[in-house]
Amino acid sequence: MDFHMFITNREACSKSRLVDSSEEFYAMAIAEAVARESPQFYQQVKSERFWEESRKPYYNVWPSIVPMLTRLNLDLDSSLIQLPLKALCIRLPKHQNPMSFQWQDEPHEIRSILLSEINDGLGLSLLIDIGETINNGVFQVPLYTYRNFPRQEGLTVEQSLAGLGIGISAEDGVLIPEPLIDDCVRLCCSLCLLENDPSVIEPDVLSKDRAKFEDSADQRYVEKAHRRGKIGWNVGRRIEVAPHYRRPHMALVWTGRGRTVPKIVPRRGSVVHRELVQKVPSGFEE
């Protein structure tokens, strides 16, 4: 399955000879954000820089698990939402994408989300990409939808979601429905709580090594992928839809000493209507 890529402003401008290096680009971009007195653009540039410095880690989120994670009731303290990495890209599938919508009778979908920390860890920044671009006078650059999610002790995730309000970029370009933006935030929060269960989340390796990794689970294939710059994980790849099989569902549980650590874990699937399955012709004459 193919997943959308997140394109940074630097990458969008990389074909120009006006910028010689990553350091030069981000220095120019930060100076521009300060000159424009735009804290939002300043944070965007910082998020993109953090992500590139971290070698662009990503989660490929498969279609089946998306509704499982967006429907969870996250009635827990928002300060418990911790990013697994300094910055992380959430990549959604190019086909069967559950996070799609219509705007002015045209189909659109959430392609990817760049997630990073802001305000010295007091919140999370989401850059939501639907493939829009805008001309800034020199380059054609991506146009994101912004959301900042506060992490505050005593404030639950659900309360933070209810207080998000309309974003600063809400009136620019295509308008994403607010409930879908809430789902983007909920998805990111749920991914931050995901238990490290290999049946749900697994390393993404080079395509030519995938079958060998499946057979052996040898970590050298993961290390090889990292050396090649492929630092990612598949989330929900093993959760499939099969006839007469109830898919596993995700549940929020409390773990650790004193049950103070929230984790989202899979509950096992099960065969349904077993008696009907047993009546399916087996193909044997006898």
N, C-alpha and C positions, 0 to 999 in steps of 0.2 A: 504494500500500500504506500502511496506517495503522500507526503506531507508538505504543507506550505512552509516556505522559508521566511525568516524575518530579515528585511533589508534595512540596514542602518543608513542614516544620512551620509556618513562617510563613504559607504559602499555605493550609494546612489551617485556620489560626486567623484568616484574613483577614476572615471574615464577622462576627467579633466586633468590637464597638466598644471593647473593652478595650485594644486596641493601636492607636495612631494612626499609627505609621510603622515602616518596616523597621528603622531604627536603634534605635528604642525596643524593638521586639520582640527583636532580637538582644542588646541590653544586658540585658533581663530574662532571656532564655534562658541567657546565659552566667553571670549571677548565680545562677540556679537550679542550673546544673551544678556550680558551685563549692560552693553550699550543700549539695548532695546528695553532694559528694565523688565525682563521677562523671566520670572522665577520658574515658570513651567518649562520654557525652552531650556533653561539652564539645567533643570533636573533631567530632562530628556537626554541632553548631551552627556551628562554624567552617567546615566543608566546605560546608554549605548557604549560609552567608554569602559565602564566596569565589565560589561558583558564581553566585549572584545578582549580586554585584558585577561579575563577568565577563560579565554579560548572558546567562547560561544557555546556553553553547555545548553542542552535542550531536552525536553520531554516530548516524545511523539505520543499524543493522546488518541487512542483508537476509539472509533465511534461508539462501540457498545458500552464503554465505561463512562462516557460523558454524562448521560442522564443520571447514572447512579451517583455521581459525585455532585451534580448540581441540585439534586432533590434532597440532599441531607439537611437536617435541621442542625445547624452549628450553634447550638445554645451553650457556648463556652466562652471563657474570657478571651477577648481579642488579643491580649498580650501573649497568649500561648501560640499564636501563629508565627512560626519561625521559618524563614527561608532555608532550604537545605544548602544553598550556595549564595554567593554575594549577588549574583544576577542570574536569571534563568529564563529561557525562552520556552513558552508553551506553544507547540506546533499542532495544528488541527489538520485532519485529513482533507485531501483534495476531492475525494468522493465520499458520499454518504455522511457528509458533515452535519451533525445534529444542530450546530449553532448557525443556522441560516435564517434569513429574513427577507422581506420585500420592502422596498422603498421606492415610491413613485412607480409602481408596477414593474420594477426591475429587481431581479434576484441578487442578493448579496450574502456574504457569509463572513464570519469571524475566521480569519486566516491564522493569525498567531497573536501572542501576547508576550511582551517583554516585561518581566517582573523583577523588581529590584527594591532595595530598602531606601528609605528617605528619612530626613529629619533625625539623623543620628539613631536610627532604628525605631523611631516612634511611629512609623507608618510604612506602607508598601505602595510603590508606584506601579501602575499598569499602563502600558502603551499598547492599545488595542489596534491591530492592523486589519483592515478589510480590503487592502489593495489600492486605496486611493492615493493619488499624488497631487502635488501642487507646484507651480512654478514660483520659485522665490526670487525671480529676476535674473538668476544666473543658471540655476540647475532645476531639473525636475526632481523633487524630493518627496519622500513618503509623507502622507498626512495621517496622523494617528488620532484616535480618540483617547483622551486622558481620564484616568480615575486614580485618586489617591485614597487609600484605605487606612484609616487611623487604627493604631494598636494602642489601646489604653486600658490599663488595669481597672477592673470594675465595669468595663463596657463590653458586652458580649458581641460576638461576631454578628448576630442577627440585629442587634441595636446599631452597630456600625453600618451595616448594610442599609438599614432604614433611614439613616441620617446622611447618606452619601450625597443626595441632591443632584442637581444638574451640573455636569462638568463644564470646565472653562471652554472646551472646544465643541460643546453640544450643537451650536448653530453653524458650524463649519462643515460644508460638504454633505455627504450622506448622513442621515440621522439614524443611529442605531437605537432600537427600542430600549427604553430604560430597563424593563424586566430582563432583557437579554444581557445588558451590561451588568446587572446584578448577578446573572448566571456566570458571567466571566469572572467576577470577583469571587463568587462562591466556589467556582472550579479551582481557582488559584489557591484559595484558602484550604480546600480539601486536599489538593496535591501536596501542600506543605505539611499536612498531617498524616500523609500516607505511610502506612507501615511498610518496612522494607521486606515485602513478601515476594519471592520470585514468581509466584503464580500471578502476580499483578504487575510488578515492575521489574524489568530486566534490562541489562545493558544492550545498547544497539551497537553491533559490530559491523565490520566491512561486509558488503553483500557476498563476496566470494568466500568469506569465512563463516557465514551464518549457519550453514548445515553442520559444519564441524563443531561450532560452538554449541549448537543444539544437542549434538551427540555426546560431547565431552564436558561441557560447562567449564572448559579450561580458560583460566583468567588471562592467559597469554594473548588470546584473541582480543580481549578487551584492551589490554595494554597496547597491542599493535594498533587498534583503532585510535586510541588516544595519541599515539605517536604520529599518526596521520592526520590529526586534527579533528577526529570524529568523536566528540565527547557527548554522548546522549544516552537516553534510556527510552524503552518502549513501555507505555503504561496501558494495560488492558488488552494486550495483543492476544492473550490466551483465552479471553472471555468471548466465547462464540455463541451463536444462536444455533441450536440443533433441535430437530423435531422431538417432542416428548421430553425435552430437557429444560428444567427451570434453571436459568442462569444464576450464578452466585450474585449476591447483592452486597453492598458496602454498608458497614455499620460503624458508628462512632463509639469507641469503648475507652475506658479509663484504665491505664496500666501503670506499672512502676510502683515504687514504695508509697503506700498510702493512697494508691490509685489517683495520682495527681497529674499523670502525663496522658494527654488525649492522643489517641491513634485511630486512624481509619483503617479498618481491616476487612477482608472479604469473608463473607459467610458462604459456606459451601452450597453448590447447586445440588439438585436432586432430580431423579427421574420422576416424571409425573404420569399418571394413568399407566402404571406399570403393566396392568392387565391387558391394555390395548397394545403395548409394545410387544408383549409376548404373542399376540395373535397375528403380528405382521408375518406374511409368508417368508419362510427362510430360504427358499430356493432349492431345497433338497426334496427329491421325489418321495422319500419315505417319511 
